[in-house]
Amino acid sequence: MTESNRAMDALFEGDEVQEILRDSFYKPTAPAKAEPVRKKKSRRRPKPEEVDYQVICISMYNEDLALLDEKVKTLKASGHRKMSRSALIRFALDHVDLSKLPKSY
């Protein structure tokens, strides 16, 4: 150890210097606050409080879907601009005659 290193050690061993270093430079800092976790922004619109419909899943044969789509296309071409599969199915439900439904269904 060189002469200057010993002098430096002696300087920092004093109680007054240790106290100044402890109180001024080495104060324990408050723990850093963790940043809040940011949620991914959803592309979905917030749901209204009351919804008067439900999303369901039904299975249909490809031929039946093709027929449904063709009827929707025909209705749109004839002026029913907002016609959709759902709208046509709802209309059919309102106008079906259950007495004509064969027992085999």
Secondary structure, DSSP 8 states (H G I E B T S, - for coil): --HHHHHHHHHHHSHHHHHHIIIIIS----------------SS----S--S---------HHHHHHHHHHHHHHHHTT-TT--HHHHHHHHHHH--GGGS-TT-
